[in-house]
Amino acid sequence: MMRSACGKEVWVSEFEKLLGQVRISVERFVRYKIADRADAEDVLQEVYLAAYQKFAQLKNPDSFKAWILSIARNKCNDYFRAKAACLEISMEDLTELREEEGRQGKCDFAFVRENVEALQDKDKEILILYFWKELPQAEIASRLGIPLGTVKSRLYTAKERFREQYEASRKAGNRGIAGNGTDRRTESEKGWMNMKRLPEYMPEYKIEKTDKEPFAVKWEELMGWFLVPKIGERISWGMYDQPSGKCDHVYDMEVIGRAKVHGIEGVELTAREASYSNKKEVINRTFVAQLTDTHCRYLATIRNDNGVRNFITFLDGEEFMECWGYGEDNVGNETDLAPKGIIRREGNIVTTPGKDFVLDVVGRYDVTIAGKTYDTVCVLDISTYNNGVVSEQFLDQNGRTILWRRFNRDDWHIEHYGGKPWSEQLPENDRLIVDGVTYVQWYDCITDYVL
């Protein structure tokens, strides 16, 4: 960054000006990640100090917000890493992260905090007082009016229950199924929707590039869930692992009526999910979404937090935006799609303007699946919903998804999935090379629209 010859006063003034423009966003981010107010304030001071000390390293002032938020994220990680160490979590990298299903796949949330919140009040209380408030055991005994020996035994028991909750939540996190973030009810409690019409294995398909010009298309589906948010709409879709082609999860979705969120009208929809191999348990999700003439967006989601139905809306900042929001101020995804020329593709080689979070139509393709050929355009989505993830979405002229394919950056969350690059774990799967970086196909999705 070029510095004025006027010296330190100008340098400090520039830093203060830029910080003033983004301070609210930084505070919202840290306070959401760290529930304890005093701890959040301590971390914020660390963020501001680190940013001030490293300010000379910032080459482009226009990147200040992203730069300081990355510092904030790292400081939050350090905070949870320290707490995780106190709680004797053995895997170093599993500190502050929980993977939860968002618009299309997994996204990161505060892992340690949410697993503590899932415990019973007595266990949660003792852990917060000891590890978060850092009170001596004798003072905890005085505050709670219990013997010191009882504090010791309760602390031991709470740590064991946390560890059990942690492991259960982590295992349930596969494919974005959160340990305590969804409504899990048995078939007898919630009823059963027929999910057997989707095949157990992915039908054979072939993708062929054509010389035809890509067509413009009206894409009104909810990003990542394939349902158009209009009264009367229903859809079923499946998630198929590759290279086995076996169906992992199936979803039935339908719009059930009109709804308003903060005075904005949309529709309420439900999604019932089950493992294809074990349909005895259904996960029920509820969303509110809005379709306008130009955009489609999520307005709210309802999740189950330790037995409490928690409504998260577009006004809830990072808590909502990180998994469900899209676009500036959650304007949503554009419904009128046409090639913009910002992403270029030749075979499996993709080039971009050099920035994340881009989406564009990249060509016209014949997709043959289940014996039928569809004329489609390919929409390539690079990191708009999850950093390190690329998707191919093939849409027909009705704006409906024929085939959706997910690719992981070679190092994407490998600490959670075997510790090896995806190219080693899935050597047979297709590749995309985006700006020189390898992405590996993970799974495909199809809907009953093509069946």
C-alpha positions as CSV (number, residue, x, y, z in Angstrom):
1,M,0.0,0.0,0.0
2,M,1.4,3.4,-0.9
3,R,1.9,5.6,2.2
4,S,1.8,9.4,2.2
5,A,5.0,11.3,3.1
6,C,3.1,13.1,5.8
7,G,4.0,10.2,8.1
8,K,2.3,8.3,10.8
9,E,-0.7,10.6,11.4
10,V,-1.9,10.1,7.8
11,W,-1.3,6.4,8.1
12,V,-3.3,6.2,11.4
13,S,-6.1,8.4,9.9
14,E,-6.4,6.1,6.9
15,F,-6.7,3.0,9.2
16,E,-9.3,4.7,11.4
17,K,-11.4,5.8,8.4
18,L,-11.4,2.3,6.9
19,L,-12.2,0.7,10.2
20,G,-15.0,3.1,10.9
21,Q,-16.7,1.9,7.6
22,V,-16.7,-1.8,8.6
23,R,-16.6,-1.8,12.4
24,I,-20.3,-2.8,12.7
25,S,-19.8,-5.8,10.4
26,V,-16.7,-6.9,12.4
27,E,-18.5,-6.6,15.7
28,R,-21.5,-8.5,14.4
29,F,-19.3,-11.3,13.1
30,V,-17.3,-11.7,16.4
31,R,-20.3,-11.4,18.7
32,Y,-22.2,-14.0,16.7
33,K,-19.3,-16.4,16.8
34,I,-18.6,-15.8,20.6
35,A,-21.7,-15.8,22.8
36,D,-20.0,-14.5,25.9
37,R,-20.0,-10.7,25.7
38,A,-16.9,-10.1,27.7
39,D,-14.9,-12.7,25.7
40,A,-16.2,-11.2,22.4
41,E,-15.0,-7.8,23.4
42,D,-11.6,-9.2,24.3
43,V,-11.4,-10.9,20.9
44,L,-12.5,-7.7,19.1
45,Q,-9.6,-5.8,20.8
46,E,-7.2,-8.5,19.6
47,V,-8.6,-8.1,16.0
48,Y,-8.2,-4.3,16.0
49,L,-4.7,-4.5,17.4
50,A,-3.6,-7.1,14.9
51,A,-5.2,-5.2,12.0
52,Y,-3.4,-2.0,13.1
53,Q,-0.1,-3.7,13.4
54,K,-0.4,-5.4,10.0
55,F,-2.0,-2.5,8.2
56,A,1.1,-1.7,6.3
57,Q,0.9,-5.2,4.6
58,L,-2.5,-4.4,3.0
59,K,-1.8,-3.6,-0.6
60,N,-5.3,-2.7,-1.7
61,P,-7.5,-0.5,0.6
62,D,-10.6,-1.7,-1.3
63,S,-10.0,-5.1,0.2
64,F,-9.9,-3.8,3.8
65,K,-13.3,-5.4,4.8
66,A,-12.5,-8.9,3.6
67,W,-9.0,-8.5,5.1
68,I,-10.1,-7.5,8.6
69,L,-12.9,-10.1,8.6
70,S,-10.3,-12.8,7.8
71,I,-8.3,-11.5,10.9
72,A,-11.5,-11.7,12.9
73,R,-12.2,-15.2,11.8
74,N,-8.7,-16.3,12.7
75,K,-8.9,-14.7,16.2
76,C,-12.2,-16.5,16.8
77,N,-10.6,-19.7,15.7
78,D,-7.8,-19.1,18.2
79,Y,-10.4,-18.5,20.9
80,F,-12.3,-21.7,20.2
81,R,-9.1,-23.6,19.8
82,A,-8.0,-22.6,23.3
83,K,-11.5,-23.6,24.7
84,A,-11.4,-26.9,22.8
85,A,-8.0,-27.7,24.2
86,C,-9.4,-27.1,27.7
87,L,-12.2,-29.4,26.9
88,E,-9.7,-32.0,25.8
89,I,-10.8,-32.4,22.2
90,S,-8.2,-34.6,20.7
91,M,-8.3,-33.5,17.1
92,E,-6.5,-30.2,16.8
93,D,-8.4,-29.0,13.7
94,L,-11.9,-29.7,15.1
95,T,-12.1,-26.5,17.2
96,E,-14.7,-24.0,16.2
97,L,-16.3,-25.7,13.2
98,R,-19.6,-27.4,12.7
99,E,-20.7,-28.3,9.2
100,E,-24.4,-27.6,8.6
101,E,-26.4,-27.9,5.4
102,G,-27.0,-24.5,3.8
103,R,-28.2,-23.5,0.4
104,Q,-26.0,-26.1,-1.4
105,G,-24.0,-28.3,0.9
106,K,-21.9,-27.6,4.0
107,C,-20.9,-24.3,5.6
108,D,-19.0,-23.4,8.8
109,F,-20.5,-22.5,12.1
110,A,-19.3,-22.2,15.7
111,F,-18.9,-25.9,16.7
112,V,-17.8,-25.8,20.3
113,R,-20.3,-23.2,21.4
114,E,-23.3,-24.9,19.8
115,N,-22.3,-28.3,21.3
116,V,-22.1,-26.7,24.7
117,E,-25.5,-25.1,24.2
118,A,-26.9,-28.5,23.4
119,L,-26.1,-29.9,26.8
120,Q,-28.4,-29.9,29.9
121,D,-28.5,-26.7,31.9
122,K,-26.4,-28.1,34.8
123,D,-23.7,-29.3,32.5
124,K,-23.7,-26.1,30.4
125,E,-23.5,-24.0,33.5
126,I,-20.5,-25.7,35.0
127,L,-18.6,-25.7,31.7
128,I,-19.2,-22.0,31.0
129,L,-18.2,-21.0,34.5
130,Y,-15.0,-23.0,34.4
131,F,-13.8,-22.8,30.8
132,W,-15.4,-19.6,29.5
133,K,-15.5,-17.5,32.7
134,E,-12.3,-19.1,33.9
135,L,-13.4,-19.1,37.5
136,P,-11.6,-21.2,40.1
137,Q,-13.4,-24.2,41.3
138,A,-13.7,-22.8,44.8
139,E,-15.4,-19.7,43.5
140,I,-17.8,-21.8,41.4
141,A,-18.7,-23.8,44.5
142,S,-19.4,-20.5,46.4
143,R,-21.5,-19.1,43.5
144,L,-23.6,-22.3,43.1
145,G,-23.8,-23.0,46.9
146,I,-22.4,-26.6,46.5
147,P,-19.4,-28.4,48.0
148,L,-16.1,-28.2,46.1
149,G,-16.1,-32.0,45.7
150,T,-19.5,-31.7,43.9
151,V,-18.0,-29.0,41.5
152,K,-15.2,-31.4,40.7
153,S,-17.5,-34.4,40.0
154,R,-20.0,-32.2,38.0
155,L,-17.2,-30.8,35.9
156,Y,-15.9,-34.2,35.1
157,T,-19.4,-35.5,34.1
158,A,-20.1,-32.4,32.0
159,K,-16.8,-32.8,30.1
160,E,-17.7,-36.4,29.3
161,R,-21.2,-35.5,28.2
162,F,-19.7,-32.7,26.0
163,R,-17.3,-35.1,24.4
164,E,-20.2,-37.5,23.7
165,Q,-22.3,-34.7,22.2
166,Y,-19.4,-33.4,20.2
167,E,-18.7,-36.8,18.6
168,A,-22.4,-37.4,17.9
169,S,-22.8,-34.0,16.3
170,R,-19.6,-34.5,14.2
171,K,-20.8,-37.9,12.9
172,A,-24.2,-36.5,12.2
173,G,-22.6,-33.7,10.3
174,N,-21.9,-35.9,7.2
175,R,-23.8,-34.4,4.2
176,G,-24.8,-31.5,6.3
177,I,-27.1,-33.2,8.8
178,A,-26.6,-31.3,12.0
179,G,-26.6,-33.1,15.3
180,N,-29.0,-30.6,17.0
181,G,-29.8,-28.2,14.2
182,T,-32.7,-30.1,12.6
183,D,-36.0,-31.6,13.6
184,R,-35.5,-35.4,13.8
185,R,-38.8,-37.4,14.2
186,T,-39.6,-41.0,13.6
187,E,-41.9,-42.2,10.8
188,S,-44.7,-42.8,13.3
189,E,-44.4,-39.2,14.7
190,K,-44.2,-37.4,11.4
191,G,-45.7,-39.7,8.8
192,W,-44.1,-41.0,5.7
193,M,-43.9,-39.5,2.2
194,N,-43.1,-41.8,-0.6
195,M,-39.4,-41.5,-1.5
196,K,-39.0,-44.7,-3.4
197,R,-39.7,-43.4,-6.8
198,L,-36.1,-42.2,-7.1
199,P,-33.7,-45.0,-8.3
200,E,-31.2,-46.5,-5.9
201,Y,-28.4,-45.9,-8.4
202,M,-27.7,-42.9,-10.6
203,P,-29.0,-43.5,-14.2
204,E,-26.2,-43.5,-16.7
205,Y,-25.7,-40.0,-18.2
206,K,-23.7,-38.4,-20.9
207,I,-22.8,-34.7,-21.3
208,E,-21.8,-33.4,-24.7
209,K,-20.9,-29.8,-25.6
210,T,-22.7,-28.4,-28.7
211,D,-21.8,-25.6,-31.1
212,K,-25.1,-23.9,-30.5
213,E,-25.2,-20.5,-28.8
214,P,-26.3,-20.7,-25.1
215,F,-29.9,-19.6,-24.6
216,A,-31.2,-17.2,-22.0
217,V,-33.3,-19.0,-19.3
218,K,-35.7,-18.1,-16.5
219,W,-34.3,-19.9,-13.5
220,E,-36.8,-19.7,-10.6
221,E,-35.6,-22.7,-8.5
222,L,-34.3,-22.2,-5.0
223,M,-30.6,-22.4,-5.2
224,G,-29.5,-25.8,-4.0
225,W,-32.9,-27.3,-3.4
226,F,-34.4,-27.4,-6.9
227,L,-38.0,-26.3,-5.9
228,V,-39.7,-23.3,-7.4
229,P,-41.2,-21.3,-4.5
230,K,-44.8,-21.1,-5.9
231,I,-48.0,-22.4,-4.5
232,G,-48.7,-25.9,-5.7
233,E,-45.1,-26.8,-6.4
234,R,-43.6,-30.2,-5.3
235,I,-40.4,-32.0,-6.1
236,S,-38.4,-35.0,-5.1
237,W,-34.6,-35.2,-5.6
238,G,-31.7,-37.5,-4.7
239,M,-28.1,-37.1,-3.8
240,Y,-25.8,-39.7,-5.5
241,D,-22.3,-40.5,-4.4
242,Q,-19.6,-40.8,-7.0
243,P,-18.0,-43.0,-8.3
244,S,-20.4,-45.6,-6.9
245,G,-23.5,-43.8,-8.2
246,K,-25.4,-45.0,-5.1
247,C,-28.1,-42.7,-3.7
248,D,-27.2,-41.4,-0.3
249,H,-30.1,-39.2,0.6
250,V,-33.5,-38.5,-0.8
251,Y,-35.7,-35.4,-0.3
252,D,-39.4,-34.7,-0.8
253,M,-40.3,-31.0,-0.9
254,E,-43.5,-29.0,-1.3
255,V,-44.8,-25.5,-0.9
256,I,-47.5,-25.6,1.7
257,G,-48.8,-22.0,1.8
258,R,-48.2,-18.3,1.9
259,A,-46.0,-16.7,4.6
260,K,-44.6,-13.4,5.7
261,V,-41.3,-12.6,7.3
262,H,-40.8,-9.1,8.7
263,G,-43.6,-7.9,6.5
264,I,-42.2,-9.4,3.3
265,E,-44.5,-12.0,1.7
266,G,-43.2,-15.3,0.4
267,V,-44.2,-19.0,0.7
268,E,-43.6,-21.6,3.3
269,L,-42.1,-24.9,2.2
270,T,-41.1,-28.2,3.8
271,A,-38.3,-30.6,3.0
272,R,-38.4,-34.1,4.3
273,E,-35.1,-35.9,4.1
274,A,-34.1,-39.5,4.7
275,S,-31.2,-41.8,4.1
276,Y,-31.9,-44.0,1.1
277,S,-30.7,-47.1,2.9
278,N,-32.5,-46.4,6.2
279,K,-35.8,-44.6,5.9
280,K,-36.9,-45.2,9.5
281,E,-36.0,-41.6,10.5
282,V,-37.1,-38.5,8.8
283,I,-35.5,-35.1,9.1
284,N,-38.0,-32.3,8.6
285,R,-37.0,-28.8,7.6
286,T,-39.0,-25.7,7.1
287,F,-38.1,-22.6,5.0
288,V,-39.7,-19.4,3.9
289,A,-38.7,-18.2,0.4
290,Q,-39.6,-15.4,-2.0
291,L,-39.8,-15.3,-5.8
292,T,-39.9,-12.0,-7.5
293,D,-39.7,-11.0,-11.2
294,T,-36.0,-10.8,-11.0
295,H,-34.7,-12.8,-8.0
296,C,-35.3,-15.8,-5.8
297,R,-34.2,-15.8,-2.2
298,Y,-34.5,-17.4,1.2
299,L,-36.2,-15.3,3.9
300,A,-36.1,-17.6,6.9
301,T,-35.3,-21.1,8.1
302,I,-36.6,-22.9,11.2
303,R,-34.3,-25.2,13.1
304,N,-34.5,-27.1,16.3
305,D,-32.0,-25.9,18.9
306,N,-32.0,-28.2,21.9
307,G,-35.8,-28.7,21.7
308,V,-36.6,-25.1,20.9
309,R,-37.8,-24.1,17.5
310,N,-35.5,-21.3,16.4
311,F,-36.5,-18.9,13.6
312,I,-33.5,-17.5,11.8
313,T,-34.3,-14.7,9.3
314,F,-32.5,-12.6,6.7
315,L,-32.2,-9.8,9.4
316,D,-30.0,-12.0,11.6
317,G,-26.8,-11.1,10.0
318,E,-24.0,-13.7,9.7
319,E,-26.1,-16.3,11.4
320,F,-28.4,-16.4,8.4
321,M,-26.2,-15.1,5.6
322,E,-23.4,-17.6,6.0
323,C,-25.6,-20.5,5.2
324,W,-28.7,-19.1,3.5
325,G,-28.1,-15.6,2.2
326,Y,-26.9,-14.8,-1.2
327,G,-26.0,-11.5,-2.8
328,E,-25.6,-8.0,-1.2
329,D,-28.1,-7.6,1.6
330,N,-29.5,-11.0,0.6
331,V,-31.1,-9.9,-2.7
332,G,-31.0,-13.5,-3.8
333,N,-29.9,-15.2,-7.0
334,E,-30.9,-13.7,-10.3
335,T,-33.7,-15.5,-12.1
336,D,-32.9,-14.2,-15.6
337,L,-29.7,-16.0,-16.7
338,A,-27.7,-15.4,-19.8
339,P,-24.0,-15.6,-20.6
340,K,-22.1,-12.7,-19.1
341,G,-18.6,-13.8,-20.2
342,I,-17.1,-13.6,-16.7
343,I,-16.4,-17.3,-16.6
344,R,-14.7,-19.0,-19.5
345,R,-14.6,-22.8,-20.0
346,E,-12.7,-25.0,-22.4
347,G,-13.3,-28.7,-21.6
348,N,-12.5,-29.0,-17.9
349,I,-10.3,-25.9,-17.9
350,V,-12.1,-22.9,-16.3
351,T,-10.8,-19.3,-16.0
352,T,-12.4,-16.6,-13.9
353,P,-11.8,-12.8,-13.3
354,G,-9.6,-13.9,-10.4
355,K,-12.2,-13.4,-7.7
356,D,-14.4,-15.7,-5.7
357,F,-18.2,-15.8,-5.7
358,V,-19.0,-15.8,-9.4
359,L,-21.8,-17.5,-11.4
360,D,-22.3,-17.6,-15.1
361,V,-23.7,-19.5,-18.1
362,V,-20.7,-21.2,-19.7
363,G,-22.0,-23.1,-22.7
364,R,-24.7,-25.3,-24.3
365,Y,-24.8,-29.0,-23.7
366,D,-26.8,-32.1,-24.7
367,V,-27.4,-34.1,-21.5
368,T,-28.6,-37.6,-22.0
369,I,-30.0,-39.2,-18.9
370,A,-32.3,-42.2,-18.3
371,G,-32.5,-42.6,-22.1
372,K,-33.7,-39.1,-22.8
373,T,-31.7,-36.2,-24.2
374,Y,-32.1,-32.6,-23.0
375,D,-31.0,-29.4,-24.6
376,T,-29.4,-27.5,-21.7
377,V,-27.1,-24.6,-20.7
378,C,-24.5,-25.1,-18.0
379,V,-24.5,-22.7,-15.1
380,L,-21.1,-22.8,-13.4
381,D,-21.1,-21.6,-9.7
382,I,-17.8,-20.9,-8.1
383,S,-17.8,-20.5,-4.3
384,T,-21.0,-18.4,-4.1
385,Y,-22.4,-20.6,-1.3
386,N,-19.3,-22.2,0.1
387,N,-15.6,-21.3,-0.4
388,G,-13.8,-24.1,-2.1
389,V,-16.8,-25.6,-3.9
390,V,-17.8,-25.5,-7.5
391,S,-21.1,-26.7,-9.0
392,E,-22.3,-27.5,-12.5
393,Q,-26.0,-27.1,-13.0
394,F,-27.5,-28.1,-16.4
395,L,-30.8,-26.2,-17.0
396,D,-33.3,-26.9,-19.8
397,Q,-35.3,-24.2,-21.5
398,N,-38.0,-24.4,-18.8
399,G,-35.3,-23.4,-16.2
400,R,-35.5,-26.7,-14.5
401,T,-32.4,-28.7,-13.4
402,I,-31.6,-31.8,-15.4
403,L,-28.3,-32.6,-13.6
404,W,-26.4,-31.0,-10.8
405,R,-22.8,-31.9,-10.0
406,R,-20.6,-30.8,-7.1
407,F,-16.9,-30.5,-7.1
408,N,-14.6,-29.9,-4.1
409,R,-11.4,-28.1,-4.2
410,D,-8.6,-30.7,-3.7
411,D,-8.0,-29.6,-0.1
412,W,-11.6,-28.8,0.9
413,H,-12.2,-29.9,4.5
414,I,-9.9,-33.0,4.0
415,E,-9.2,-32.9,7.8
416,H,-12.8,-34.1,8.2
417,Y,-12.7,-36.6,5.3
418,G,-9.8,-38.9,5.5
419,G,-7.0,-36.4,5.6
420,K,-6.0,-36.9,1.9
421,P,-6.6,-34.7,-1.1
422,W,-9.9,-35.4,-2.9
423,S,-7.9,-36.4,-6.0
424,E,-6.4,-39.2,-4.0
425,Q,-9.6,-40.2,-2.3
426,L,-11.7,-40.2,-5.5
427,P,-9.2,-40.9,-8.3
428,E,-11.8,-42.1,-10.8
429,N,-14.0,-39.0,-10.5
430,D,-14.1,-36.1,-13.0
431,R,-12.0,-33.0,-12.5
432,L,-12.3,-29.3,-13.1
433,I,-9.2,-27.0,-13.1
434,V,-10.3,-23.5,-12.0
435,D,-7.6,-20.9,-12.4
436,G,-5.0,-23.7,-12.1
437,V,-6.6,-25.2,-9.0
438,T,-7.9,-28.8,-9.0
439,Y,-11.6,-29.5,-8.1
440,V,-12.8,-33.1,-7.8
441,Q,-16.4,-34.3,-8.4
442,W,-18.0,-35.5,-5.1
443,Y,-21.7,-36.2,-5.8
444,D,-24.5,-35.6,-8.3
445,C,-28.2,-34.7,-7.9
446,I,-31.2,-35.4,-10.0
447,T,-34.9,-34.7,-9.5
448,D,-38.1,-36.5,-10.5
449,Y,-38.4,-33.9,-13.2
450,V,-36.1,-36.1,-15.4
451,L,-37.7,-39.4,-14.3
